[in-house]
Amino acid sequence: MRQTPNLLVLCALLSACSSSGDWRADAIAAAEGKMRGLVNDPAATFTHVQLTGDSSTGQTCGDITAKTGIFTKEARFIVFIDNTAGPFVEPGLGQSMSQADFDWAWKNDCVNEGYKG
């Protein structure tokens, strides 16, 4: 019966170690993972990444560089923390959204929320 408290302590320690404790860094890492999956390039790289909004309704915005066939392309992306929409990436990296629709989302969900690229 003494092992139960030890198991609880071990579980609590593992849980504490699984997160960096910085919700912003965790949200950005999760967004980058989602984008790598969306563009099907595990080696995709990111620049100008910023988190706008808060921990429940914010979004991660930035630039992604990924391989598409034999080409390497750069595009802007938006990933919503609450998963209510998206993730979105500019046309050219496999997204069917129009450029005008993406530009509207970028302005409203990134720039108007404080993104400074």
C-alpha positions as CSV (number, residue, x, y, z in Angstrom):
1,M,0.0,0.0,0.0
2,R,3.0,2.4,0.4
3,Q,3.6,2.4,-3.3
4,T,0.4,4.3,-4.2
5,P,1.7,7.7,-2.8
6,N,5.0,7.1,-4.6
7,L,3.2,6.4,-7.9
8,L,1.1,9.6,-7.4
9,V,4.3,11.6,-6.8
10,L,5.9,10.1,-9.9
11,C,2.9,10.9,-12.0
12,A,2.8,14.5,-10.8
13,L,6.5,14.9,-11.6
14,L,6.1,13.4,-15.1
15,S,3.2,15.7,-15.7
16,A,5.2,18.8,-14.6
17,C,8.0,17.8,-16.8
18,S,5.9,17.3,-19.9
19,S,5.1,21.0,-20.2
20,S,7.6,23.9,-20.3
21,G,5.4,25.9,-17.9
22,D,5.3,28.7,-20.5
23,W,2.0,28.6,-22.3
24,R,3.3,30.8,-25.0
25,A,6.2,28.6,-25.9
26,D,4.0,25.5,-25.7
27,A,1.4,27.1,-28.0
28,I,4.1,28.1,-30.5
29,A,5.6,24.6,-30.5
30,A,2.1,23.0,-31.0
31,A,1.4,25.4,-33.8
32,E,4.7,24.6,-35.6
33,G,3.9,20.9,-35.2
34,K,0.4,21.4,-36.8
35,M,1.9,23.4,-39.6
36,R,4.5,20.7,-40.4
37,G,1.7,18.2,-40.6
38,L,-0.5,20.5,-42.8
39,V,2.3,21.1,-45.3
40,N,3.6,17.6,-45.0
41,D,7.2,18.7,-44.4
42,P,8.7,17.6,-41.0
43,A,11.7,19.8,-41.8
44,A,9.8,23.0,-42.3
45,T,11.3,26.0,-40.7
46,F,9.7,29.1,-39.1
47,T,10.5,32.8,-38.8
48,H,8.7,35.9,-37.4
49,V,6.5,33.7,-35.2
50,Q,4.4,35.5,-32.7
51,L,1.6,34.7,-30.4
52,T,-1.3,37.2,-30.3
53,G,-4.2,37.2,-28.0
54,D,-4.4,35.1,-24.8
55,S,-4.1,31.5,-23.7
56,S,-7.6,30.5,-24.6
57,T,-8.5,32.5,-27.7
58,G,-5.2,33.5,-29.2
59,Q,-3.4,32.5,-32.3
60,T,0.1,31.8,-33.5
61,C,1.1,33.8,-36.6
62,G,4.3,33.8,-38.7
63,D,6.1,32.6,-41.7
64,I,6.8,29.0,-42.7
65,T,9.4,27.7,-45.3
66,A,8.6,24.3,-46.6
67,K,9.3,21.9,-49.5
68,T,6.5,21.5,-52.0
69,G,7.6,18.9,-54.5
70,I,11.0,20.1,-55.8
71,F,10.4,23.7,-54.7
72,T,11.0,25.4,-51.4
73,K,8.3,28.0,-50.7
74,E,7.7,30.6,-47.9
75,A,4.2,31.5,-46.8
76,R,2.4,33.1,-43.8
77,F,0.4,30.9,-41.4
78,I,-2.2,31.2,-38.7
79,V,-2.9,28.5,-36.0
80,F,-5.7,29.2,-33.5
81,I,-5.1,28.0,-29.9
82,D,-8.7,27.0,-29.4
83,N,-8.9,25.1,-32.7
84,T,-12.1,26.8,-33.7
85,A,-10.7,27.3,-37.2
86,G,-7.7,26.5,-39.3
87,P,-4.8,26.1,-39.2
88,F,-4.4,28.3,-42.3
89,V,-1.5,28.8,-44.6
90,E,-1.3,31.1,-47.6
91,P,-2.1,29.6,-51.0
92,G,0.9,27.8,-52.5
93,L,1.6,25.4,-49.7
94,G,-1.4,23.2,-50.2
95,Q,-4.2,25.3,-48.8
96,S,-7.3,25.8,-50.8
97,M,-8.2,29.2,-49.3
98,S,-8.1,32.1,-51.6
99,Q,-5.4,34.8,-51.2
100,A,-8.1,37.4,-50.5
101,D,-9.6,35.2,-47.7
102,F,-6.2,34.5,-46.2
103,D,-5.3,38.2,-46.3
104,W,-8.5,39.1,-44.5
105,A,-7.9,36.4,-41.8
106,W,-4.2,37.6,-41.5
107,K,-5.3,41.2,-41.0
108,N,-8.1,40.5,-38.5
109,D,-6.5,37.6,-36.5
110,C,-2.9,38.6,-36.6
111,V,-2.2,42.3,-37.4
112,N,-5.3,43.6,-35.6
113,E,-4.4,41.5,-32.5
114,G,-0.9,42.9,-32.2
115,Y,1.3,40.9,-34.7
116,K,4.4,43.0,-35.6
117,G,6.2,41.1,-38.4
